[in-house]
Amino acid sequence: MDPMALVTPAIGLMFWTCVVFILLLLLLKKFAWKPILNAVDERNESIDNALKAADKARSEMANLTADNERILAEARAERDSLLKEARDMKKSIVNEAKEQANTEADKILTSAKEQITNEKMKAITELKNTVADLSIDMATMVLKSELKDADKQKQLVSKALKEAELN
């Protein structure tokens, strides 16, 4: 057997295999590759769109988280402000009540002092009047006993005149 005899059919077979392969490639290109490539392109596009949507969702979540943090910070600040205002108001009310109580106590104390002073003056006046009445009564009794005698009356009048002249 001639080796060339074996090579010629193999070359022919290879030729026809290449022709069939090229025809298959052309048919695939015309009928199958376009739909396959279109499907792959659509798949790539849908993956890209999904990634973009995920990035957009991630950024929106970041924005929402930032907004939530900002709102929470504002709420905390407002709460702290309201608590401070309430504490200040409480201090103000307590101080005002203390001042009012002190003012009322001072008024009551002043009134009581005035009343005590008035009662004291009244008691002193009554005591003076009583002492004066007693002194007058005693002087009257002494004078009655002294003035029963006419000589004693003359001596008393002359003594009073001398004392009046000296003063």
C-alpha positions as CSV (number, residue, x, y, z in Angstrom):
1,M,0.0,0.0,0.0
2,D,1.1,3.2,-1.0
3,P,1.3,5.9,1.7
4,M,0.1,8.4,-0.7
5,A,-2.9,6.5,-1.3
6,L,-3.8,6.9,2.3
7,V,-3.0,10.6,2.4
8,T,-5.1,11.5,-0.6
9,P,-8.4,10.3,0.9
10,A,-7.4,11.9,4.3
11,I,-6.8,15.2,2.5
12,G,-10.1,14.9,0.8
13,L,-11.7,14.1,4.1
14,M,-10.0,17.0,5.7
15,F,-11.1,19.3,2.9
16,W,-14.7,18.2,3.1
17,T,-14.5,18.4,6.9
18,C,-13.3,22.0,6.7
19,V,-15.9,22.8,4.1
20,V,-18.6,21.3,6.3
21,F,-17.2,23.1,9.3
22,I,-17.1,26.4,7.5
23,L,-20.7,25.9,6.3
24,L,-21.6,25.0,9.8
25,L,-20.0,28.1,11.1
26,L,-21.8,30.3,8.5
27,L,-25.1,28.6,9.3
28,L,-24.5,29.0,13.0
29,K,-23.4,32.7,12.5
30,K,-26.5,33.4,10.5
31,F,-29.1,31.5,12.6
32,A,-27.6,30.6,16.0
33,W,-24.9,33.0,17.0
34,K,-27.0,36.2,16.7
35,P,-29.7,34.9,19.0
36,I,-27.0,33.4,21.3
37,L,-24.9,36.6,21.3
38,N,-28.1,38.7,21.7
39,A,-29.1,36.5,24.7
40,V,-25.6,36.9,26.2
41,D,-25.7,40.6,25.6
42,E,-29.2,40.9,27.1
43,R,-27.9,38.8,30.1
44,N,-24.9,41.1,30.5
45,E,-27.1,44.1,30.2
46,S,-29.6,42.7,32.8
47,I,-26.6,42.0,35.1
48,D,-25.3,45.5,34.6
49,N,-28.8,46.9,35.3
50,A,-29.1,44.8,38.4
51,L,-25.6,46.0,39.7
52,K,-26.6,49.6,39.0
53,A,-29.9,49.1,40.8
54,A,-28.0,47.5,43.7
55,D,-25.6,50.4,43.8
56,K,-28.5,52.9,43.7
57,A,-30.3,51.0,46.4
58,R,-27.1,51.0,48.5
59,S,-26.6,54.7,48.1
60,E,-30.2,55.3,48.9
61,M,-29.8,53.2,52.0
62,A,-26.8,55.2,53.0
63,N,-28.7,58.4,52.4
64,L,-31.6,57.1,54.5
65,T,-29.3,56.0,57.2
66,A,-27.7,59.4,57.2
67,D,-31.1,61.1,57.3
68,N,-32.2,58.8,60.1
69,E,-29.0,59.7,62.1
70,R,-29.6,63.4,61.4
71,I,-33.2,63.2,62.5
72,L,-32.2,61.2,65.6
73,A,-29.6,63.8,66.4
74,E,-32.1,66.6,66.0
75,A,-34.6,64.8,68.1
76,R,-32.0,64.3,70.8
77,A,-31.0,67.9,70.7
78,E,-34.6,69.0,70.9
79,R,-35.2,66.6,73.8
80,D,-32.1,68.0,75.6
81,S,-33.3,71.5,74.9
82,L,-36.8,70.8,76.3
83,L,-35.3,69.1,79.4
84,K,-33.0,72.1,80.0
85,E,-35.9,74.5,79.5
86,A,-38.0,72.4,81.9
87,R,-35.2,72.4,84.5
88,D,-34.8,76.2,84.1
89,M,-38.5,76.7,84.4
90,K,-38.6,74.5,87.6
91,K,-35.7,76.5,89.1
92,S,-37.5,79.7,88.2
93,I,-40.7,78.6,89.7
94,V,-39.0,77.3,92.9
95,N,-37.0,80.6,93.2
96,E,-40.1,82.6,92.6
97,A,-42.0,80.6,95.2
98,K,-39.1,81.0,97.7
99,E,-39.1,84.8,97.0
100,Q,-42.8,85.0,97.5
101,A,-42.6,82.9,100.7
102,N,-39.8,85.1,102.0
103,T,-41.8,88.2,101.1
104,E,-44.9,86.9,102.9
105,A,-42.8,85.8,105.9
106,D,-41.2,89.3,106.0
107,K,-44.7,90.9,105.8
108,I,-46.0,88.6,108.6
109,L,-42.9,89.3,110.7
110,T,-43.1,93.0,110.2
111,S,-46.8,92.9,111.0
112,A,-46.1,90.9,114.1
113,K,-43.4,93.3,115.2
114,E,-45.7,96.2,114.7
115,Q,-48.4,94.5,116.6
116,I,-46.0,93.6,119.4
117,T,-44.7,97.2,119.5
118,N,-48.3,98.5,119.6
119,E,-49.2,96.1,122.4
120,K,-46.0,97.1,124.3
121,M,-46.8,100.8,123.9
122,K,-50.4,100.2,125.0
123,A,-49.2,98.2,128.0
124,I,-46.7,100.9,128.9
125,T,-49.3,103.6,128.5
126,E,-51.7,101.6,130.7
127,L,-48.9,101.0,133.3
128,K,-48.1,104.8,133.3
129,N,-51.8,105.6,133.7
130,T,-52.1,103.1,136.5
131,V,-48.9,104.5,138.2
132,A,-50.2,108.0,137.7
133,D,-53.6,107.1,139.2
134,L,-51.9,105.4,142.1
135,S,-49.5,108.3,142.6
136,I,-52.4,110.8,142.5
137,D,-54.4,108.6,144.9
138,M,-51.4,108.4,147.3
139,A,-50.6,112.1,147.0
140,T,-54.3,112.8,147.7
141,M,-54.2,110.6,150.8
142,V,-50.9,112.2,151.9
143,L,-52.2,115.7,151.3
144,K,-55.4,115.0,153.1
145,S,-53.5,113.8,156.1
146,E,-51.0,116.6,155.9
147,L,-53.5,119.4,155.2
148,K,-55.8,118.7,158.1
149,D,-53.6,120.8,160.2
150,A,-53.5,124.6,159.1
151,D,-49.9,125.1,160.3
152,K,-48.7,122.3,158.1
153,Q,-50.6,123.8,155.2
154,K,-48.8,127.1,155.5
155,Q,-45.4,125.3,155.8
156,L,-46.2,123.3,152.7
157,V,-47.2,126.3,150.7
158,S,-44.1,128.3,151.7
159,K,-41.8,125.4,151.0
160,A,-43.4,125.0,147.5
161,L,-42.9,128.7,146.8
162,K,-39.3,128.6,147.8
163,E,-38.6,125.6,145.5
164,A,-40.4,127.4,142.7
165,E,-38.2,130.5,143.2
166,L,-35.1,128.4,143.1
167,N,-36.0,126.7,139.9
